[in-house]
Amino acid sequence: MLERLIESLESCTMVRRGEYHYFVHPVSDGIPVVEPALLREIACAMVRVMDLEGVDRIVVVEAMGIHIGTALSLMTDIPLTVVRKRWYGLEGECAVHQTTGYSKGELYINGLAPGMRVVIVDDVLSTGGTMRAILGALETLGVEVVDVCVVIRRGKQDVGRPCKHLVEIEVTDHVRVVGHGV
C-alpha cells in the first residue's frame, strides 16, 4: 500500500530555502509530473482512513490541495470547496491569516454555512500554520470539521485536533519515510 507515494518521496529532488530543507514532489509542488496512478493511490487511501459519513464538503487549500481534493471528490461524490488565496468580496467570505515556516498571507473561504459537515484534506502538514488557521476559521463560521487528513506529515505539529496522515517523513538532504498513518 502507498508504494508509489513512498518511492516518489524517497527519490524526490531537494532544495534549500535558507535553513529550510524543501522537497520538490508532485503532490506538494505539481512537478515534475502528477501521475494519475499516484493520485488514485492517495485518494483510495484517504477513503479508507477518513470518516466521510454525512459529509457535505471536502475543503482544500489552494493550490496543492486541489488535485488531491478533486480525486477524492470524484471517488466519493462529495462536493469540493477551495480555500482561495484571492479575495472576491462575496457575501459571507471569511478571511484567514496563515503563517507557515516559509510563507505567510491571507486565505479566503467562500460557500460554507453554519452547520455544514466538512473534511479537510491537504498535501503536507509541516509547520501546522495553515491548518490551524483554517480550523480556527471554520470554527468561527460554525462549520463542523468531521475529519482532517494530509498526504504527508513532516514532524509532530499540534494543530489543536487529531489530524490523520498517509505517510510521515523526515527531511535532511533527502526524504525518508519514517511512518505510515494508514
Secondary structure, DSSP 8 states (H G I E B T S, - for coil): --HHHHHHHHT-EEEEETTEEEEE-HHHH--S---HHHHHHHHHHHHHHS--TT--EEEEETTTTHHHHHHHHHHH---EEEEBSS----TT-EEEEEE-SS-EEEEEE-S--TT-EEEEEEEEESSSHHHHHHHHHHHHHT-EEEEEEEEEEES----SS--EEEEEEEESSSEEEEEE--
